[in-house]
Amino acid sequence: MTAVSVKLYKNNVEYVSRSQARRVVVGLERFKTIELDFQGIDTVGQAFADEIFRVWHVRHRESRIIPTNMNENVEFMVKWAGWLDDLLTTADTGNGM
C-alpha cells in the first residue's frame, strides 16, 4: 500500500508534544503518501508540528505527509515547522495525492 489517511482523534486531546507526534506517525514510514486530517482540531503545539513536519520528514524523505482540513491556527503551526509552503507548491501543480 502506498497511501494512507490518518484522522486525528478529538476528544479532550491537545496535540502539543513531540511524544504525541511520534505516536501519531509510528509505522507511517511504510507509506509513500500520508494524508493527515486535522478536521476538528483547534490547534497544535510547536513541538508537535516540528516533530511531524520537520524531524520525521527529514528521517523519512521517501514519504510525504499532506495535512488536510487545517484551520488558521493549525496552518500557522504547520507553516512554522517549515513544511506547508513546499507542500502547497507541489499540490497546486497537480502532483499531490
Summary of the structure (lengths in Angstrom):
residues: 97
radius of gyration: 12.3
end to end distance: 13.5
largest distance: 36.9
contacts: 274
relative contact order: 0.19
helix: 44%
strand: 18%
